[in-house]
Amino acid sequence: MANSATINTEQMAELLLGIARSQLAVADAMESAKSGFKSTHLRGQVESAARIKVNRPVTLADFPSRLLLQMLGRNAPTLEEVAKDLRALIDSPAEEPGQSR
């Protein structure tokens, strides 16, 4: 019999925050090897993945990239902030079929 595990919002937020910290560590290592890497190469690509410049609501698919962008800034988000944002995304009403976010 398969054992199914469940994860709550706070645990998911903690996991996403840990992943973003790992991604930031890689970005910091690249920055150490090549000064200006984050601002010249990384930020634009992450903004593209986060769909920052697209005028539409944030989706769960955008959330990890947006979290990394916050980590690249001066004030990293707290676990409570990430959990709150994640809850808001999960609780937001789903769009009608055929509509894209």
C-alpha positions in Angstrom: 0.0 0.0 0.0 1.4 3.4 -1.0 2.1 5.9 1.7 0.7 9.3 0.8 2.2 12.4 2.4 0.6 15.8 2.6 2.3 19.1 2.9 0.8 22.3 4.3 1.2 25.9 3.1 3.9 26.7 5.7 5.9 23.6 4.7 5.6 24.5 1.0 6.7 28.0 1.7 9.7 26.8 3.7 10.6 24.5 0.8 10.3 27.2 -1.8 12.4 29.6 0.4 15.1 26.9 0.7 15.2 26.4 -3.0 15.4 30.2 -3.6 18.3 30.3 -1.1 20.1 27.6 -3.0 19.6 29.4 -6.3 20.9 32.6 -4.7 24.0 30.7 -3.5 24.7 29.6 -7.1 24.1 33.2 -8.3 26.4 34.6 -5.6 29.1 32.1 -6.7 28.7 33.2 -10.3 28.9 36.8 -9.2 32.2 36.0 -7.3 33.6 34.4 -10.4 32.4 37.2 -12.8 31.6 40.6 -11.3 28.3 42.0 -12.6 26.9 38.5 -13.5 23.7 39.0 -11.5 22.8 42.4 -12.9 24.0 41.8 -16.4 22.9 38.3 -17.1 20.8 36.7 -14.3 18.2 39.4 -13.3 16.8 39.8 -16.8 16.4 36.1 -17.3 14.7 35.7 -14.0 12.4 38.6 -14.6 11.5 37.0 -17.9 10.7 33.7 -16.1 8.7 35.6 -13.5 6.8 37.4 -16.2 7.3 40.7 -14.4 6.6 42.8 -17.5 3.4 41.0 -18.5 0.3 42.7 -17.4 -1.5 39.8 -15.8 -2.1 38.3 -12.3 0.7 36.3 -10.6 0.3 32.5 -10.9 1.8 29.7 -8.9 4.1 29.0 -11.9 5.5 32.6 -11.6 5.9 32.4 -7.8 9.3 30.7 -7.6 11.0 33.1 -10.0 9.4 36.1 -8.2 10.7 34.7 -4.9 14.2 34.4 -6.4 14.0 38.1 -7.5 13.1 39.1 -4.0 16.1 37.1 -2.7 18.3 39.0 -5.2 17.1 42.3 -3.6 18.3 43.8 -0.3 15.5 42.5 1.9 14.9 38.7 1.5 11.3 37.7 2.3 10.5 36.0 5.6 8.9 32.6 5.9 5.7 34.3 7.1 5.6 36.6 4.0 6.2 33.7 1.7 3.5 31.6 3.4 1.0 34.5 3.2 1.7 35.1 -0.5 1.5 31.4 -1.2 -1.8 31.1 0.6 -3.2 34.0 -1.3 -2.2 32.4 -4.6 -3.7 29.0 -3.6 -6.9 30.6 -2.4 -7.4 32.9 -5.4 -10.3 31.9 -7.6 -9.4 29.8 -10.6 -10.0 31.3 -14.1 -12.6 30.0 -16.5 -11.4 27.3 -19.0 -9.8 28.9 -22.0 -8.6 31.9 -20.2 -4.9 32.3 -19.6 -3.3 34.0 -16.6 
